[in-house]
Amino acid sequence: MPDQRDAPFRPVLQDHQPVEPSYNVFSGVFPAIIGGSVGTTLGMLAIARRLRVSPAVQAAVVGIGVVGVAIGVALALGTTLSNAVSFRAGGLAAFAGQLPLLLRPFRAWQARGDDVASFWGVGVAATIAGLLASVVIGLSVPGIRDTL
């Protein structure tokens, strides 16, 4: 009899259990340094999906990534920094904003005693995508394109 009463709640409880091992949230700094804010956003979004955080948190991660792109473009246009440094600074700013959103769910994951998954494949893919996006952004914005 208790199984029939608890049956409607079992899928809800299972939905909040991560199916695959999570990535370490601090691994997102490597795509941030090399791939800029697009790289870190893709990496942190993969981490957020592994942690199975709410869609609102995932949307906030993407929103912070867009702000990081804007910071990188503003630095490239308004300072004497090189474009690569500007986009990487935007990536680190995005990482600094995204990390607090995912740190608590990751700490809860660690408290369960589960191991973390390797971030190599996802991290390299996010970094390459971030580098390509930085080139596309650099070529599409007239003030930046003139300095390439």
N, C-alpha and C positions, 0 to 999 in steps of 0.2 A: 504494500500500500504506500509506503513512503516514496517508492520509486515513481509512482504515478503522480504524486503531488509535486515532486521535485523535477519532473520531466520538462515542464515548460522553461525552467530556469537553467537547465544544463547547457543549451546552446549559447546563452548569454554569458555564462561563466567561461565557456570555452573560447568565445570570441575575444576575450581579454587576455588570453594566454598566448604569448608569441609562439608561433609555430616553428620558426627557424631561429637559430641562435642569433643574437644581436651583434652588431659591430660595436667596437669601442667608439664612443662619441668623440674622444680626443684624436682619433685618427682622421677626422675631418679637417685638421689643420694642414695636412700635407696638400690636399687639393686646393686649399685656400692660398697657400704660399705660391704654388706653381700655376694653378689653373684660375686664380682670381675668384670673384664672387660667384660666377656661374659654376665653376668647379666645386666650390665648397657647398653651394646650394644643392647641386645634384648629389654630392656625397652625403650631406646631412639629411636630404630627403630619403635616400636609401636607408639611412640609419633610422629615421622616424618611421618608415614603413615596417622595418624589422621589429621595432619596439611597439608597433601597432598603436601609436598615439592617435588622438582624434583628428578628423579632417581639418578642424579649425587650427590645430597646432601645425599640421602640415602646410596649410595655407599661410600661416604666419612665417614659417620657414621660407617659403617661396617669396613672400612679401619682403622679408628682410634681405633676401638675395637681390631683389630688384633695387632696393635702396643701396645695397653694396655696389651694384653696377652703376647707379647714378653717382655714387661717391667716386668711383674710379674714373668715370667720364669727367666729372667736375675737377678732379685733381689733374687729369691729363690736359684739360683745357685751361685751367686757371693757375697752374704752377709751372715751375721749370723742371719738375720731376719728369723722368722719362715715362713713356707710356706703360712700359712693363712694370715699373715701380708703382705707378698710379693704380693700375688694375689690381696689382697684388695687395696694395694697401686697402682697396675696396673689398677685396676678398677677405682680408683679415678682419676688417670691420664687420662684414657680414657674419663671419664665423663667431666673432665676439657677441653678436646679437642672437645668433641661433643656438649657441651652446647652452645658455640658461634654460631654454625651452625643453631641451632633451636631457638635461643632466639628471633631473629627478627621476624620470622613467628609467634611465640607464642605471642609476643607483639602486632602484627597486629590482631591476634585472640582476644586478650583481649580488644583491642581498639574498636572492634565491639560490646562489651558489652555482649558477650555470656558467659555462665557458663562453667566451666571445668567439665569433667567427672571424675568419681572415678577411681583411678589408682590401687586400691587394688588387684583386680583379676590378672591384667596384671603384676603388680609389684611382687606379690608372685610367679607367674609362672616364671617370668624372674629370680627372686632370686634363686628359686629351680633349674632351668636349669643352672644357673651360678655356683651354688655349685657343681652340678653333673659334669659339665665341668671341674671345678677346680680339682676334684678328678681324673677324667680321665686323665687330663694333668699331674697331679702329679704322677700318676702311670705309665704313658707312657714315661716320661723323666727320664733316668737312674739316673742322679745326684740328682734329687728331690725325686725319689722313695726310694733312700737309706736313706733319712732323715725322711720318714713318720713313 
